[in-house]
């Protein structure tokens, strides 16, 4: 029996465990690739691109080597077809991973950092217009932590100002916007399952977060949801192994409905090649290999498993954390509905971050931090030092990522929540 000093470690992320349900399918597909003798730009890549575009809801998907390359290829493609030019400004959330900024500066564009809304940790739609200048040509939305960043108001602002919308969807596979038709599909589904619901207002009153988790994978509802990756002019996707849809190595993709842009990106990711010996553009070498495509296609057959599991773990945290801690440490709009947040990261905000993290580690609980140094304080970006970003700075100093994934048992989530409660109670911080 497990003793107090022999508690099993609760891992922040157990990739072996996450991939275990698909292991036999994955091995079978890998063996077929090895036996085929075709390892790049073959059947598996074409099949995955087709299936992924269908899931996201776009006409085109172009696979590539990783998420950063996907971001760069979008911007390179827009420059190749004349919609962007060196020196143009791209609005971008200040609270983001460095790859978003790197993609912009690497092609000669200028990032304009915009503070986040502390209730969502996403770019603040109310600060966008004041950051638009005559040089502004687009906005790079980042669905950070797996939460929807796009809003109807942002769409309106971009339309009014003729701005391109790009999505950094690296952390948000399966995330979506619940529009009116999707809302109606949810109402119909719940109405079928609850005979006591007799009219629309009553349905709205009775819809809970848990109700919606239970119907995430419903086909009719998924067909009516607008997935991230299809909300703007183009989107970049990362399949780094730790992502909700992760490969067994680096891989990425671009999705878009723009045929001209898709053709340019398809050339750019293959050295700029337009035919075997013709190179219309100065491109890069960034291609997904057949093995990664085969692995991803297996996991794409089960697109909602990880999402549903993480939502259920998040609800356990909310149920077992003390209400005062939830009020103070969980962003208010983090869990608005289970469709708009796939919980790639479960952020817990506290000034006690380092001490709490050490306490949890002593109790055999692993955590992570995303991200302790904001872009404007990175040594590689002295030109961004002039930014004063108090909200971004607070997030960088306070964010602690709690373990929240399909490999966790319910009792492990409850244990973490109770440990956090104990920590704050002992220090009279609740």
C-alpha positions as CSV (number, residue, x, y, z in Angstrom):
1,X,0.0,0.0,0.0
2,X,1.2,3.5,-0.9
3,X,2.7,5.3,2.2
4,X,2.9,9.0,2.9
5,X,6.5,9.1,1.7
6,X,5.9,6.9,-1.4
7,X,3.2,8.9,-3.2
8,X,3.1,8.3,-6.9
9,X,4.3,11.3,-8.9
10,X,1.5,13.1,-10.7
11,X,3.2,14.0,-13.9
12,X,2.5,17.3,-15.6
13,X,2.2,15.5,-18.9
14,X,2.7,11.8,-19.7
15,X,3.1,11.6,-23.4
16,X,3.5,7.8,-23.4
17,X,0.2,7.5,-21.5
18,X,-1.6,9.9,-23.9
19,X,-0.5,7.9,-26.9
20,X,-1.2,4.5,-25.3
21,X,-4.8,4.2,-26.6
22,X,-3.6,4.6,-30.2
23,X,-0.3,2.7,-29.9
24,X,-1.3,-0.4,-31.9
25,X,-2.9,1.7,-34.7
26,X,0.2,3.9,-34.8
27,X,2.6,1.0,-35.0
28,X,0.6,-0.5,-37.8
29,X,0.6,2.7,-39.8
30,X,4.4,3.3,-39.2
31,X,5.2,-0.2,-40.4
32,X,3.2,0.4,-43.6
33,X,5.2,3.6,-44.2
34,X,8.5,1.8,-43.6
35,X,7.5,-1.0,-45.9
36,X,6.3,1.4,-48.6
37,X,9.7,2.8,-49.3
38,X,8.2,6.3,-49.7
39,X,9.0,8.7,-46.8
40,X,8.3,12.2,-48.0
41,X,5.4,13.9,-49.8
42,X,3.6,10.7,-50.4
43,X,0.2,9.1,-49.7
44,X,0.1,9.7,-46.0
45,X,0.8,13.4,-46.2
46,X,-1.8,13.9,-48.9
47,X,-4.4,11.9,-46.9
48,X,-3.7,13.8,-43.7
49,X,-3.9,17.2,-45.4
50,X,-7.2,16.3,-46.8
51,X,-8.6,15.0,-43.5
52,X,-7.3,17.9,-41.5
53,X,-8.7,20.5,-43.9
54,X,-12.1,18.7,-43.6
55,X,-12.0,18.7,-39.8
56,X,-10.9,22.4,-39.5
57,X,-13.4,23.4,-42.2
58,X,-11.1,25.0,-44.8
59,X,-10.5,24.3,-48.5
60,X,-6.8,23.8,-48.2
61,X,-4.2,22.4,-45.8
62,X,-0.5,22.5,-46.5
63,X,1.7,20.5,-44.1
64,X,5.1,21.6,-43.1
65,X,7.9,20.9,-40.6
66,X,6.7,22.6,-37.5
67,X,4.4,25.4,-36.1
68,X,7.0,28.2,-36.4
69,X,7.5,27.4,-40.1
70,X,3.7,27.4,-40.5
71,X,3.5,30.9,-39.2
72,X,6.4,32.1,-41.3
73,X,5.0,30.4,-44.4
74,X,1.7,32.3,-44.0
75,X,3.5,35.6,-43.9
76,X,5.9,34.7,-46.7
77,X,3.0,33.6,-48.8
78,X,1.1,36.9,-48.3
79,X,4.2,38.8,-49.2
80,X,4.7,36.6,-52.3
81,X,1.2,37.4,-53.6
82,X,1.6,41.1,-52.8
83,X,-0.7,41.5,-49.8
84,X,2.1,42.2,-47.3
85,X,5.4,44.1,-47.7
86,X,8.5,44.5,-45.6
87,X,8.0,47.1,-42.9
88,X,4.3,46.4,-42.6
89,X,3.0,46.2,-39.0
90,X,1.2,43.1,-37.6
91,X,-0.7,43.4,-34.3
92,X,0.0,40.6,-32.0
93,X,-0.8,39.8,-28.3
94,X,2.0,40.7,-25.9
95,X,1.1,37.5,-23.9
96,X,2.4,34.9,-26.3
97,X,5.1,32.4,-26.9
98,X,8.2,33.8,-28.7
99,X,7.5,31.8,-31.9
100,X,4.7,34.2,-32.8
101,X,7.0,37.2,-32.6
102,X,9.9,35.3,-34.4
103,X,7.7,34.5,-37.4
104,X,6.8,38.2,-37.9
105,X,10.3,39.6,-37.5
106,X,12.0,36.9,-39.5
107,X,10.3,38.0,-42.7
108,X,10.9,41.7,-42.2
109,X,7.5,42.6,-40.7
110,X,7.0,44.6,-37.5
111,X,5.2,43.2,-34.4
112,X,3.0,45.7,-32.5
113,X,2.4,44.2,-29.0
114,X,-1.2,44.5,-27.6
115,X,-2.0,43.8,-24.0
116,X,-4.3,40.9,-23.0
117,X,-7.6,41.0,-21.2
118,X,-6.8,39.6,-17.7
119,X,-10.2,37.8,-17.6
120,X,-9.4,35.7,-20.7
121,X,-5.5,36.1,-21.0
122,X,-6.2,36.7,-24.7
123,X,-5.6,39.8,-26.7
124,X,-7.9,42.6,-25.5
125,X,-10.3,43.5,-28.2
126,X,-10.8,47.0,-26.7
127,X,-7.1,47.9,-27.2
128,X,-6.8,46.9,-30.8
129,X,-8.1,50.0,-32.6
130,X,-5.8,52.3,-30.6
131,X,-2.8,50.3,-31.9
132,X,-3.8,50.5,-35.6
133,X,-1.7,52.9,-37.8
134,X,-1.4,53.4,-41.5
135,X,1.3,50.7,-41.5
136,X,-0.9,48.1,-39.9
137,X,-1.9,45.4,-42.4
138,X,-2.9,42.4,-40.2
139,X,-3.4,40.9,-36.8
140,X,-2.0,37.6,-35.5
141,X,-4.5,36.1,-33.1
142,X,-3.0,33.5,-30.7
143,X,-5.4,31.1,-29.2
144,X,-3.1,30.8,-26.2
145,X,-3.5,27.9,-23.7
146,X,-6.1,26.4,-26.0
147,X,-8.6,29.2,-25.5
148,X,-10.5,31.0,-28.3
149,X,-9.0,34.4,-29.0
150,X,-11.2,35.4,-32.0
151,X,-14.3,37.5,-31.3
152,X,-17.0,39.0,-33.5
153,X,-15.8,42.5,-32.5
154,X,-12.2,41.7,-33.6
155,X,-13.7,40.5,-36.9
156,X,-15.6,43.7,-37.3
157,X,-12.5,45.9,-36.5
158,X,-10.4,44.0,-39.1
159,X,-13.1,44.4,-41.7
160,X,-13.5,48.1,-41.0
161,X,-9.7,48.6,-41.2
162,X,-9.0,46.2,-44.1
163,X,-6.7,44.0,-41.9
164,X,-5.8,40.4,-42.6
165,X,-6.5,38.0,-39.8
166,X,-4.0,35.3,-39.1
167,X,-4.4,32.6,-36.4
168,X,-1.7,31.0,-34.4
169,X,-3.6,27.8,-33.6
170,X,-0.6,25.9,-32.2
171,X,-2.3,25.2,-28.9
172,X,-5.9,25.1,-29.8
173,X,-6.7,22.0,-32.0
174,X,-10.4,21.3,-31.7
175,X,-11.3,24.7,-30.3
176,X,-14.2,26.5,-31.8
177,X,-16.6,29.4,-31.8
178,X,-20.2,28.6,-30.9
179,X,-22.2,30.8,-33.3
180,X,-26.0,31.0,-33.4
181,X,-26.4,27.8,-35.5
182,X,-24.2,25.9,-33.2
183,X,-26.1,27.2,-30.2
184,X,-29.3,26.0,-31.8
185,X,-27.8,22.6,-32.4
186,X,-26.8,22.4,-28.8
187,X,-30.4,23.4,-27.8
188,X,-31.9,20.7,-30.0
189,X,-29.6,18.0,-28.7
190,X,-30.3,18.8,-25.1
191,X,-34.0,19.1,-25.8
192,X,-34.0,15.6,-27.2
193,X,-32.3,14.3,-24.0
194,X,-34.4,16.2,-21.5
195,X,-38.1,15.9,-21.7
196,X,-38.6,18.5,-19.0
197,X,-37.2,21.2,-21.4
198,X,-40.2,22.6,-23.3
199,X,-39.1,26.0,-24.7
200,X,-35.9,27.8,-25.8
201,X,-35.5,30.0,-22.7
202,X,-35.8,27.0,-20.5
203,X,-33.1,25.2,-22.5
204,X,-30.7,28.2,-22.1
205,X,-31.3,28.2,-18.3
206,X,-30.7,24.5,-18.1
207,X,-27.5,24.3,-20.2
208,X,-24.5,23.7,-18.0
209,X,-20.8,23.3,-18.7
210,X,-21.1,19.6,-17.9
211,X,-24.1,19.2,-20.3
212,X,-22.0,20.6,-23.1
213,X,-19.0,18.5,-22.3
214,X,-21.2,15.4,-22.8
215,X,-22.1,16.4,-26.3
216,X,-18.8,17.8,-27.6
217,X,-18.3,14.9,-30.0
218,X,-21.8,15.0,-31.4
219,X,-21.6,15.1,-35.2
220,X,-24.3,17.7,-35.8
221,X,-22.9,20.1,-33.3
222,X,-19.3,19.7,-34.5
223,X,-20.5,20.4,-38.1
224,X,-22.1,23.7,-36.9
225,X,-19.1,24.9,-34.9
226,X,-16.6,27.3,-36.5
227,X,-13.2,25.8,-35.6
228,X,-10.2,27.8,-34.9
229,X,-8.0,27.5,-38.0
230,X,-10.9,28.6,-40.2
231,X,-11.8,31.9,-38.6
232,X,-9.3,34.2,-40.5
233,X,-7.4,34.4,-43.7
234,X,-5.0,31.7,-42.8
235,X,-3.9,29.7,-39.7
236,X,-0.8,28.0,-38.5
237,X,-0.9,24.7,-36.6
238,X,1.7,22.9,-34.5
239,X,1.8,19.1,-33.9
240,X,4.6,19.2,-31.5
241,X,4.3,16.0,-29.3
242,X,2.9,17.8,-26.3
243,X,0.0,19.4,-28.3
244,X,-3.5,18.1,-27.9
245,X,-3.0,16.6,-31.4
246,X,0.6,15.7,-31.2
247,X,3.0,13.8,-33.6
248,X,6.0,11.8,-32.5
249,X,8.3,14.6,-33.5
250,X,8.1,18.0,-35.1
251,X,5.3,18.8,-37.6
252,X,3.0,21.6,-38.6
253,X,0.5,22.8,-41.1
254,X,-1.3,25.9,-42.6
255,X,-5.0,26.0,-43.3
256,X,-6.7,28.6,-45.5
257,X,-9.6,29.1,-48.0
258,X,-7.4,31.4,-50.2
259,X,-6.4,29.4,-53.2
260,X,-3.7,31.9,-54.4
261,X,-2.2,31.9,-50.9
262,X,-2.3,28.1,-50.7
263,X,-0.5,27.7,-54.0
264,X,2.2,30.1,-52.9
265,X,2.7,28.3,-49.6
266,X,2.8,24.9,-51.2
267,X,5.7,26.2,-53.4
268,X,7.4,28.1,-50.5
269,X,7.6,25.1,-48.2
270,X,9.4,23.1,-50.9
271,X,12.3,25.6,-51.7
272,X,9.9,27.8,-53.7
273,X,9.4,25.1,-56.3
274,X,6.6,25.4,-58.8
275,X,7.7,22.5,-61.0
276,X,10.5,20.0,-60.7
277,X,13.2,22.5,-61.8
278,X,11.4,25.8,-61.6
279,X,11.7,27.9,-58.4
280,X,9.4,30.9,-58.6
281,X,10.1,32.0,-55.0
282,X,12.9,32.0,-52.5
283,X,11.4,29.3,-50.3
284,X,12.5,27.1,-47.4
285,X,12.7,23.4,-46.8
286,X,9.8,22.6,-44.4
287,X,8.0,19.4,-45.1
288,X,6.1,16.9,-42.9
289,X,7.4,13.4,-43.3
290,X,5.2,10.4,-44.0
291,X,5.6,8.8,-40.6
292,X,4.4,12.0,-38.8
293,X,1.5,12.3,-41.2
294,X,0.5,8.6,-40.6
295,X,0.7,9.1,-36.8
296,X,-1.4,12.3,-36.9
297,X,-4.0,10.7,-39.2
298,X,-4.5,7.9,-36.6
299,X,-5.0,10.4,-33.8
300,X,-7.3,12.6,-36.0
301,X,-9.7,9.6,-36.0
302,X,-10.3,10.4,-32.3
303,X,-10.3,14.2,-32.4
304,X,-12.3,14.9,-29.2
305,X,-10.9,12.3,-26.7
306,X,-8.2,14.6,-25.2
307,X,-10.4,17.7,-25.3
308,X,-13.3,16.0,-23.4
309,X,-10.9,14.5,-20.8
310,X,-9.3,17.8,-20.1
311,X,-12.6,19.6,-19.8
312,X,-13.7,17.0,-17.2
313,X,-10.5,17.4,-15.2
314,X,-10.9,21.2,-15.3
315,X,-14.4,20.8,-13.9
316,X,-13.0,18.7,-11.1
317,X,-10.5,21.4,-10.2
318,X,-13.3,24.0,-10.1
319,X,-15.4,21.7,-7.9
320,X,-12.7,20.9,-5.4
321,X,-10.7,24.1,-5.2
322,X,-11.9,26.5,-2.5
323,X,-14.3,29.1,-4.0
324,X,-12.1,31.9,-2.8
325,X,-9.1,30.4,-4.6
326,X,-11.2,30.0,-7.7
327,X,-12.3,33.6,-7.5
328,X,-8.7,34.9,-7.1
329,X,-6.6,32.5,-9.1
330,X,-8.6,31.2,-12.0
331,X,-9.2,33.8,-14.8
332,X,-12.9,34.7,-14.8
333,X,-13.6,33.7,-18.4
334,X,-11.3,30.8,-18.7
335,X,-14.2,28.2,-18.8
336,X,-17.0,30.0,-20.5
337,X,-18.0,26.9,-22.5
338,X,-16.1,23.7,-23.3
339,X,-16.1,24.4,-27.0
340,X,-14.1,27.6,-26.8
341,X,-11.3,26.2,-24.6
342,X,-9.5,22.8,-25.3
343,X,-7.3,23.4,-22.2
344,X,-4.0,22.7,-23.7
345,X,-2.8,24.5,-20.6
346,X,-4.7,25.1,-17.4
347,X,-3.4,28.4,-16.0
348,X,-3.5,29.1,-12.3
349,X,-2.6,32.7,-11.4
350,X,-0.9,33.5,-8.1
351,X,1.8,35.6,-6.6
352,X,2.8,32.5,-4.6
353,X,3.8,30.7,-7.8
354,X,7.3,29.7,-7.0
355,X,6.5,28.7,-3.4
356,X,3.4,26.9,-4.4
357,X,5.3,25.1,-7.2
358,X,8.0,24.0,-4.7
359,X,5.3,22.8,-2.2
360,X,3.5,20.7,-4.9
361,X,6.8,19.2,-6.1
362,X,7.6,18.2,-2.5
363,X,4.2,16.4,-2.6
364,X,5.2,14.7,-5.9
365,X,3.0,16.9,-8.2
366,X,4.6,18.3,-11.3
367,X,3.7,21.7,-12.7
368,X,5.0,24.0,-15.5
369,X,5.2,27.7,-16.2
370,X,4.1,29.4,-19.4
371,X,5.8,31.9,-20.0
372,X,8.1,33.6,-17.4
373,X,9.8,36.1,-19.7
374,X,7.5,38.2,-22.0
375,X,8.7,39.0,-25.6
376,X,9.6,42.6,-24.7
377,X,12.0,41.4,-22.1
378,X,13.8,38.9,-24.3
379,X,17.5,39.6,-25.0
380,X,16.9,39.0,-28.7
381,X,14.4,41.8,-29.0
382,X,16.0,45.0,-27.7
383,X,13.7,47.0,-30.0
384,X,10.7,45.9,-27.9
385,X,12.1,47.1,-24.6
386,X,10.2,50.4,-24.8
387,X,6.8,48.6,-24.3
388,X,5.2,49.0,-20.9
389,X,3.0,45.9,-20.4
390,X,1.9,45.6,-16.8
391,X,-0.8,43.0,-17.5
392,X,1.5,40.8,-19.6
393,X,4.1,41.2,-16.9
394,X,1.7,40.1,-14.2
395,X,0.8,37.0,-16.2
396,X,4.5,36.2,-16.7
397,X,5.1,36.5,-13.0
398,X,2.0,34.6,-11.8
399,X,1.1,31.9,-14.2
400,X,1.4,28.3,-13.0
401,X,0.3,25.5,-15.2
402,X,-1.5,22.7,-13.4
403,X,-1.5,19.1,-14.7
404,X,-4.7,18.6,-16.6
405,X,-4.9,15.8,-19.2
406,X,-6.4,12.5,-20.1
407,X,-3.8,10.4,-18.2
408,X,-4.8,11.8,-14.8
409,X,-7.2,9.8,-12.6
410,X,-10.0,11.8,-11.0
411,X,-8.5,11.2,-7.5
412,X,-5.2,12.7,-8.7
413,X,-7.0,15.9,-9.8
414,X,-8.8,16.0,-6.5
415,X,-5.5,15.5,-4.6
416,X,-3.9,18.4,-6.4
417,X,-6.8,20.7,-5.7
418,X,-6.8,19.7,-2.0
419,X,-3.1,20.3,-1.8
420,X,-3.5,23.8,-3.2
421,X,-6.3,24.4,-0.7
422,X,-4.1,23.2,2.1
423,X,-1.2,25.4,1.0
424,X,-3.3,28.6,1.0
425,X,-5.1,27.7,4.2
426,X,-1.9,27.1,6.2
427,X,-0.6,30.5,5.1
428,X,-3.9,32.3,5.7
429,X,-4.0,33.3,2.1
430,X,-7.5,32.1,1.2
